[in-house]
Amino acid sequence: MRKNPKIPVIALVLCALVGMVALYFKGGQQVVDLTSAQAAEIELEPTQADSAGVDPNSRFLLKSSVSLDEEMVANNLSIEPQVNFHVEDGADEEFLIVPEDTLEANQVYKFSLSLSKEHSLKWAFQTKGQFKVTGTLPRDQSTGVPINTGIEVSFSHLNFADPTGYFEISPKVKGRFEIHKKTAVFIPESLQPSTVYTVRVKKGLKLPGSSQTLEEDFVFQFETQDPDQNKVDYSLDVFDRTLEFTTSSSPVIPLGFYHSRGRDELPDIGVKIFRYKNTQEYIGKLQEREKIPLWAYSSRRDYLEDTSQLEEISSFSTDLKRFNYDTFVEFPQPLPAGFYLAEISCKDIRRQVWFQVTDLAVYAVQGENQALVWVHDLVNGSIVPGAVITKYRAGVSAVTDENGLARLAGTAQIGDSSYFIVSNDKRESVVALMPEYYIYQGRSGMGYSSRDYWKYLYLDRGLYQPDDTICYWGLVKPREQENTLPERISVSITKWEGWQD
């Protein structure tokens, strides 16, 4: 039988067509149909990278074991987020992908090489970001933290070095570390209740396989919970820890008292009065207490100064008094001028109050480049010229003029706790230049930038009907030339949710 010579020819042509690379165009993009190409046959890798990620200045090398050309790669490769790039042809099916601009740090870039309509190869690379702490548990300035908590520090990268030598906790606590991916967990043996702990992750912690280290110390604080906070049937709190009284009035100390049985049962109060030797000792003790952060509620509430070295001048017992909804302790008689500490006890609770007795009323305010102090005599109601104003431990002083005013040159930084000592004849008074709430605002970053701008807001009228349109006019202007205007300003209408509708 005669064989048909066309059959092997046709078969050979069909095999050749299947093995060829088919090119076609759609929407301006050239798609390569490499049906036999696998991910292992086409590789993409950065030219500059380490364990921290891809260098933002890196190029990318495309290697292929199948036939490609520079035009195919350029037309079928895409990068997300979009990056302008060009392709340089290399030897042995290698192509260099060169970004036109420096890549963004700490960004994931997705590369996609289209092989057909339905099939493409994909790669993802993350550029280097700064090795840093990204979060903690407990969070900074948290309170009521359980004493059986673990202390977690999360980092931006995996595979960081052993943190043991770079971890400090104060007061000191023994413990061990566990590593969970990007998080180092310190498991303490025992934490104490109602205690402020300061954790420091020290700079220099290495990221193996890269040149990066932790560039600066990372510090956070937390306060453990009081285990008896919700177990007592009564409580006693001091609203104002520093008070002032005149020599002619009996000191009255406001107290907050709660009893689970109701408000009618008022306890007996014991009071011990201690006297400081001078203004320096008094201010020093105030500053010692200020070392406890304002947010650490339990620690500040329970703080007790050691009174063993103080002179106890008096003690008495009295009923806790009430007027309307206010409760207070009233001293039996006025005290001579001086600086005092009162220790108040109720059953097993002790609280302390620092106060001064003086007939000098002082108003002080810090300006941009100077402080203004005004002194008034509470005995005869007159101004006090000739009073000496001295900034505590600063070597700066001034004298009040005929209007009772004095100006002291110098600035004060947010977070400073500055005290002035005011002296006139044998009378003295102490005034805090920056009260505690202002110090706390500075530490937390609140209330600082607002002072850099003039701000005004005016409405077109004071009363509106429900269907009226509210028209307003406002002004925001930097106080200094170096301060720029905000890009966006929001004006909102809110419903008053206070004591009145």
Secondary structure, 3 states (H helix, E strand, C coil): CCCCCHHHHHHHHHHHHHHCCEEEEECCEEEEECCCCCHHHEEEEECCEECCEECCCCCEEEEECCCCCHHHHHHHEEEECCCCEEEEECCCCEEEEEECCCCCCCCEEEEEEECCCCCEEEEEEEECCCCCEEEEECCCCEEEECCCCCEEEEECCCCCCCCHHHEEEECCCCEEEEEECCEEEEEECCCCCCCEEEEEECCCCECCCCCCECCCCEEEEEEECCCCCCCCCEEEEECCCEEEECCCCCCEEEEEEEECCCCCCCCEEEEEEEECCCHHHHHHHHHHHHCCCCCCHHHHHHCCCCCCCCEEEEEEEEECEEECCEEEEECCCCCCCEEEEEEEEECCEEEEEEEEECCEEEEEEECCCEEEEEEEECCCCCECCCCEEEECCCCEEEECCCCCEEEEECCCCCCCCCEEEEEECCEEEEEECCCHHHHHHHHHCCCCHHHHEEEEEEECCCCCCCCCCCCEEEEEEECCCCCCCCCCCCCCCCCCCCCCC
